[in-house]
Every structure is written in C-alpha cells, then in structure tokens.
Amino acid sequence: MPELPEAETIVRGLRPAIIGRVVEQTRVPKPDILREPRGRFARKVRGRRIVGVDRRGKNVLLRLDDGSVVAVNLGMTGRLLPFDSAPRGADRPGHPAVHLLLEGGGVLVFDDTRRFGTVECLSAAEWSARSARMGPEPLDERYTAHALREGLSRSRAPVRSWLLDQRRIAGVGNIYANEALFLSGVHPRRRARDLTGAEATRVHRSIRRVLRAAIHAGGTTIRDYRDASGAEGRYARRLLVYARDGEACSRCGAVIERVVFGNRSAFFCPGCQPAKSRGASS
C-alpha cells in the first residue's frame, strides 16, 4: 500500500502538471471508487480551478479555488497519472476509475487495479474535521521525540501496530514502520508503553530518516506503485528487513525473521532487535 513517501512523491510530480488547470468535465467508469454519488461529485468539481496539490498522511489532496478539496486515498494499487491529452495505446491506464478532464485537453486519471482507493470532494470544513481525526505528521518539525514518547506511553499495543494507527501518527505504514524499528534496534512486538525514553528517541529519529530517504528515492515499489510519471520507486533496493525474511541481516548476519500479528506481517532481526530492551532484566 502506498505510504507517506509514495503519496509525497506523487504530489511533487503532479504539481507542475495540474496546478492552475480548470476541471471541465468528469468521467467515472468505476463509481464504486467515489464516496459520494457520481453526479454530486461532478457538480462540485466542474468548472473549478486546481490551485494546489498537497498531502496529508497517505492522502493526496487537490485543492480547488472555492476552498474545497478532492481527497484521494490511493488504497493498495491506486495511481494518479496526468496526461497532456487523452491517453491512447500503450499509454492508456489499464484500470481507470476516475477521469478529470482539464481545460486545454489534459486529463488526470485515477487508475486502481484492485479498487480499494477512494476519491471524494469535501468542503474546507469537512476536510478540516477529517484531518483533525488523523495523527500528527511525522516529518513536521513540531512533532518531537517527546511527543512520540508521550503517545507510546499511553498504549499497551505492540509498537509496530501503534505506528500503523493513522489516528496516532499519519502516513507511516508497514514498510517504513518495520524499517524504522530495525534502525532503532526495537523489536516490533514490544509494548509501546515499555519503550524507554532513549528508545523512543531512536524510533523518532529513525522514522524521519527512513521517510526522508524514501522520498528522495521516489518511494518504494514492491509490485504496483508508480509515481505521477509512471516510474517505479527506487527505495526497494535499500530495504533492510521488510520482505527479507530468511536472508542474512546486513549488520549482524543473523537470519531475518517474519511474524504475523494484527493481521500484518512484521520483519525483524533477532540479533539487532531483541525481544526485551537491552537494559531490561530477565
């Protein structure tokens, strides 16, 4: 599933292609993608100018000139692809769900193979209320290690599960949670509230480090993810534990393991990420 770095990469690719363009028409061949009736969505966006493209958590936001927001959740396989003209032949997306036809002949296509993504147009007040239910942005300079430690201290959940909860921290998914915990030396099943202050500080630093590196690499393509130009992300080759179970740890040589909890796989090195804090007594 696309996470913060993938959404951020898509946002950066879309800005020069669609900011300032007017939405002339909409076409919705897969209306189950919309979280509102097709006609209502069309009335909200038709004739509106796109004045900004932003991100909140894993969501891509198209800001319109009346203050409303087209919020796109990419789901597992969603892609946002801008074209100068109607795509044809090999360039034509294979699973188009929503088209925004732009002034001058351009088109923005939301393509989604598995159709777990969503598209909706929200008023400024509606989006503000939605955003308020989400956790802080991990790359925001105001989100400190102390704030992370305070959040962790109130939960008995495994730390990996805590990091995946979008109400607690926005944008971190399974790939980058696993990678950050490895860099921090913290086992993914440790209870969140049991992390020491030093461990929480390492997790905070590692989350920011891995997210920034993944953004710089254009995201991670395991299977479906593509950026706004259709290119794969390059961070997969730098993954240290995610989906590397059975391989030797690049740091200590121990075999990377996989466990499943919370209906999600977690990957860790038993040598670098002990089940208990190194300072804990047995």
Helices and strands as residue ranges (DSSP letters): H 4-18, E 23-27, G 31-33, H 38-45, E 50-56, E 59-64, E 69-73, E 78-83, G 89-91, E 96-102, E 107-112, E 118-122, H 124-132, H 145-153, H 159-164, H 174-184, G 192-194, H 197-216, G 235-238, E 257-261, E 264-268
